[in-house]
């Protein structure tokens, strides 16, 4: 899906491609074992693969990165929470927050409990952060630098989950919103910067579905593989930076959106009023939801 193997010879990095054997080839992101440091299951299996490569091929243990799409993105969040001491950075495409699937009973986010995949699980940043800290009790070190991507038209894993990922990880890292860079790295994409942009950033892809196309070099740059640094990110497109101060759209009358449904956001043309007793609440400039 994303071509990381072609640049591998040029930049000299080793690729590990884990495979999942659970329902619909999805990773375990729901059990306490997988969500807990050294608890077992798929997350520990991946970490053991990493340790094997380090010991067998002499890979640099300080430069271990993770990326994935859909279930792979969900696992990227799991690894960031349960094994922050193993990974330096991650990039997740169309995922959901760490522990959002906890207790779902199955690995596939659609066939199991759908409350998370439909964007129906809403927590405060502090509540989300508590899940992360519980994944590795007593851990006081740094967490991986993270980059999140999501399409506004994703009908598999709700775009609302991007807002929850942002809330979770910016709270864990103690970061606040800085500004937006529009049309970065592609037209219709908005890069949302938090802090100085070196620890966390998110990308909103307007009108894009579950598969989020991107230039792999942007991810490799985030990892520090192409930029020669692991502390800064250089955008491929020069963009204007704007603040997000607009509020959720007000009702224009007529139709009403159901509980949990989208009710606003840039490019949205549907119902802006919510069925009683719910109100339209803004997650970010591109998504408001009836809550």
C-alpha positions as CSV (number, residue, x, y, z in Angstrom):
1,X,0.0,0.0,0.0
2,X,2.8,2.4,0.9
3,X,6.2,1.8,-0.7
4,X,8.7,1.8,2.0
5,X,10.9,-1.0,0.5
6,X,12.1,1.0,-2.5
7,X,13.9,3.7,-0.4
8,X,15.2,1.1,2.1
9,X,18.4,0.3,0.1
10,X,19.1,4.0,-0.5
11,X,18.8,5.0,3.2
12,X,19.9,1.7,4.7
13,X,17.0,0.9,7.0
14,X,15.6,-2.6,7.8
15,X,11.9,-3.3,7.3
16,X,9.8,-5.6,9.4
17,X,6.4,-6.6,8.1
18,X,4.3,-8.3,10.9
19,X,1.3,-10.2,9.8
20,X,-1.9,-10.8,11.9
21,X,-3.7,-14.1,12.0
22,X,-6.9,-12.9,13.8
23,X,-10.3,-12.1,12.3
24,X,-9.9,-10.3,8.9
25,X,-6.1,-10.2,9.5
26,X,-6.4,-7.5,12.1
27,X,-4.1,-7.1,15.1
28,X,-5.1,-7.5,18.7
29,X,-5.8,-4.0,20.0
30,X,-8.5,-5.0,22.4
31,X,-7.1,-7.4,25.0
32,X,-5.5,-6.3,28.3
33,X,-2.5,-8.5,27.2
34,X,-1.8,-6.6,24.1
35,X,-2.5,-3.3,25.7
36,X,-0.1,-3.9,28.6
37,X,3.7,-3.7,28.6
38,X,5.1,-7.2,28.4
39,X,1.6,-8.5,28.7
40,X,1.8,-10.7,25.6
41,X,-0.2,-11.1,22.4
42,X,0.4,-9.3,19.1
43,X,2.1,-6.2,20.5
44,X,4.7,-8.2,22.3
45,X,5.2,-10.4,19.3
46,X,6.1,-7.3,17.2
47,X,8.4,-6.0,19.9
48,X,10.2,-9.4,20.0
49,X,10.6,-9.1,16.2
50,X,12.3,-5.7,16.7
51,X,14.6,-7.1,19.4
52,X,15.6,-10.0,17.1
53,X,16.5,-7.7,14.3
54,X,18.5,-5.5,16.6
55,X,20.5,-8.4,18.0
56,X,20.9,-10.3,14.7
57,X,21.6,-7.4,12.3
58,X,23.0,-4.8,14.6
59,X,20.2,-2.3,14.1
60,X,20.3,0.9,16.1
61,X,17.9,0.5,19.0
62,X,17.4,4.2,19.3
63,X,16.1,4.4,15.7
64,X,13.1,2.1,15.7
65,X,9.9,3.4,14.0
66,X,6.4,2.1,13.4
67,X,3.8,2.8,10.8
68,X,0.5,1.3,9.6
69,X,-2.9,1.8,8.1
70,X,-6.3,0.8,9.6
71,X,-5.5,-2.1,11.9
72,X,-1.8,-1.3,11.5
73,X,-2.5,2.3,12.6
74,X,-4.5,1.0,15.6
75,X,-1.5,-1.2,16.5
76,X,0.8,1.8,16.1
77,X,-1.2,3.5,18.8
78,X,-1.0,0.4,21.0
79,X,2.8,0.1,20.6
80,X,3.2,3.8,21.4
81,X,1.3,3.3,24.7
82,X,2.5,-0.1,25.8
83,X,6.1,0.1,24.5
84,X,7.2,3.7,24.5
85,X,10.7,2.6,25.4
86,X,11.1,0.6,22.2
87,X,9.9,3.1,19.5
88,X,11.3,6.5,18.7
89,X,8.4,7.6,16.4
90,X,5.3,6.5,14.7
91,X,3.0,7.4,11.8
92,X,-0.6,6.1,11.8
93,X,-3.1,6.2,8.9
94,X,-6.8,5.9,9.7
95,X,-6.5,4.6,13.2
96,X,-8.0,5.2,16.6
97,X,-6.7,6.1,20.1
98,X,-4.8,3.7,22.3
99,X,-7.3,1.4,24.2
100,X,-10.3,2.6,22.2
101,X,-11.1,-1.1,21.4
102,X,-10.4,-2.3,24.9
103,X,-12.9,-5.1,25.7
104,X,-14.3,-5.2,22.2
105,X,-13.9,-9.0,22.0
106,X,-12.4,-9.2,18.5
107,X,-9.6,-7.7,16.5
108,X,-11.6,-6.3,13.6
109,X,-12.9,-2.8,14.4
110,X,-16.0,-3.2,12.3
111,X,-17.1,-6.8,13.0
112,X,-16.6,-6.4,16.8
113,X,-17.9,-3.7,19.0
114,X,-18.4,-0.8,16.6
115,X,-18.7,2.1,19.2
116,X,-15.1,3.2,18.6
117,X,-15.0,2.7,14.8
118,X,-18.2,4.8,14.6
119,X,-16.7,7.6,16.7
120,X,-19.0,7.0,19.6
121,X,-16.4,6.8,22.3
122,X,-15.6,10.3,23.6
123,X,-13.2,11.0,26.5
124,X,-11.4,13.9,27.9
125,X,-7.7,14.2,27.2
126,X,-7.0,13.3,30.8
127,X,-9.1,10.2,30.6
128,X,-7.4,9.1,27.4
129,X,-4.0,9.8,28.9
130,X,-4.8,7.6,31.9
131,X,-5.3,4.7,29.5
132,X,-1.9,5.2,28.1
133,X,-0.2,5.5,31.5
134,X,-2.0,2.3,32.6
135,X,-0.4,0.5,29.7
136,X,3.0,0.8,31.2
137,X,2.6,1.5,34.9
138,X,5.5,3.4,36.5
139,X,6.9,4.5,33.2
140,X,8.3,8.1,33.3
141,X,10.3,8.3,30.1
142,X,9.5,10.0,26.8
143,X,6.8,8.8,24.4
144,X,7.3,8.3,20.7
145,X,6.9,11.2,18.4
146,X,3.6,10.6,16.6
147,X,2.1,11.6,13.3
148,X,-1.6,10.9,12.7
149,X,-3.4,10.9,9.3
150,X,-7.2,10.6,8.6
151,X,-9.6,11.2,5.8
152,X,-12.7,13.2,6.5
153,X,-14.8,10.8,4.3
154,X,-13.6,7.6,6.1
155,X,-16.6,5.3,6.4
156,X,-14.7,2.4,8.1
157,X,-13.1,4.2,11.1
158,X,-14.8,7.5,11.8
159,X,-12.9,10.7,11.2
160,X,-14.0,11.7,14.8
161,X,-11.4,9.2,16.1
162,X,-8.7,11.5,14.8
163,X,-9.8,14.2,17.3
164,X,-9.7,11.6,20.1
165,X,-6.2,10.5,19.1
166,X,-5.1,14.2,19.1
167,X,-6.7,14.7,22.5
168,X,-5.0,11.6,23.9
169,X,-1.5,12.1,22.7
170,X,-1.2,15.9,23.1
171,X,-2.3,15.4,26.7
172,X,0.2,12.7,27.3
173,X,2.9,14.9,25.8
174,X,1.7,18.2,27.4
175,X,1.3,20.0,24.0
176,X,-1.2,22.6,22.9
177,X,-2.4,23.5,19.4
178,X,-0.1,25.9,17.5
179,X,-1.6,26.3,14.0
180,X,-2.5,24.8,10.7
181,X,-0.6,24.5,7.4
182,X,-3.0,24.1,4.5
183,X,-2.5,22.0,1.4
184,X,0.3,20.1,3.1
185,X,1.7,17.8,1.9
186,X,-1.0,17.4,-0.8
187,X,-3.8,19.6,-2.0
188,X,-6.8,19.3,0.4
189,X,-4.6,18.1,3.3
190,X,-4.3,20.2,6.4
191,X,-1.3,19.7,8.7
192,X,-2.2,20.5,12.4
193,X,0.8,21.4,14.4
194,X,1.1,21.0,18.2
195,X,3.8,22.5,20.3
196,X,6.8,23.2,18.1
197,X,5.8,20.4,15.7
198,X,8.6,18.1,16.6
199,X,6.6,15.7,18.9
200,X,3.1,15.5,17.5
201,X,1.4,16.5,14.3
202,X,-1.9,15.4,12.6
203,X,-3.1,15.5,9.0
204,X,-6.7,15.9,7.9
205,X,-7.4,14.8,4.3
206,X,-10.5,16.5,3.0
207,X,-12.9,14.2,1.1
208,X,-10.5,11.2,1.5
209,X,-11.8,7.8,2.5
210,X,-10.3,5.0,4.6
211,X,-7.1,4.8,2.4
212,X,-5.1,8.0,2.8
213,X,-2.6,8.5,0.0
214,X,0.5,10.3,0.8
215,X,4.2,10.8,-0.1
216,X,6.2,8.2,1.8
217,X,9.0,10.7,2.0
218,X,6.9,12.8,4.4
219,X,6.8,9.8,6.8
220,X,10.5,9.0,6.4
221,X,11.3,12.7,7.0
222,X,9.2,12.5,10.2
223,X,11.2,9.5,11.3
224,X,14.4,11.4,10.6
225,X,15.5,9.0,8.0
226,X,15.7,11.4,5.0
227,X,16.1,14.7,7.0
228,X,19.1,13.5,9.0
229,X,17.4,14.6,12.2
230,X,14.8,13.1,14.6
231,X,13.8,16.4,16.2
232,X,12.4,18.5,13.3
233,X,10.1,18.1,10.4
234,X,10.4,19.8,7.0
235,X,7.2,20.1,5.1
236,X,7.3,19.4,1.4
237,X,4.9,22.2,0.6
238,X,5.2,25.8,1.6
239,X,1.9,26.6,3.2
240,X,0.1,29.4,5.0
241,X,-0.4,28.9,8.8
242,X,-3.8,29.8,10.2
243,X,-5.4,29.4,13.6
244,X,-8.5,27.3,14.2
245,X,-10.8,29.7,16.0
246,X,-14.1,29.0,14.2
247,X,-16.9,27.5,16.1
248,X,-19.2,24.6,15.2
249,X,-21.8,25.6,12.5
250,X,-25.2,26.8,13.7
251,X,-28.4,25.2,12.6
252,X,-29.8,26.3,9.3
253,X,-33.2,24.6,9.9
254,X,-34.7,21.7,8.0
255,X,-33.1,18.3,8.5
256,X,-31.6,17.0,11.7
257,X,-28.6,14.7,12.3
258,X,-28.8,11.7,14.5
259,X,-26.9,11.0,17.7
260,X,-23.2,10.5,16.9
261,X,-23.6,11.8,13.3
262,X,-21.5,14.5,11.7
263,X,-23.1,17.9,11.8
264,X,-20.5,20.3,10.6
265,X,-17.0,20.9,9.4
266,X,-15.2,22.4,6.4
267,X,-16.6,21.0,3.2
268,X,-19.6,19.4,5.0
269,X,-23.0,20.1,3.4
270,X,-25.4,17.9,5.4
271,X,-27.6,18.6,8.4
272,X,-26.2,21.0,11.0
273,X,-28.9,20.6,13.6
274,X,-29.0,17.6,15.9
275,X,-31.9,15.6,17.0
276,X,-33.0,16.5,20.6
277,X,-31.5,16.5,23.2
278,X,-28.1,16.4,21.4
279,X,-26.0,19.4,20.3
280,X,-23.5,19.9,17.5
281,X,-20.0,19.9,19.1
282,X,-16.8,20.7,17.3
283,X,-13.9,18.3,17.3
284,X,-11.8,20.3,14.9
285,X,-12.3,22.6,11.9
286,X,-13.2,19.6,9.7
287,X,-15.5,17.6,12.0
288,X,-18.4,18.4,14.3
289,X,-20.5,15.7,15.8
290,X,-23.9,15.4,17.5
291,X,-23.2,14.5,21.2
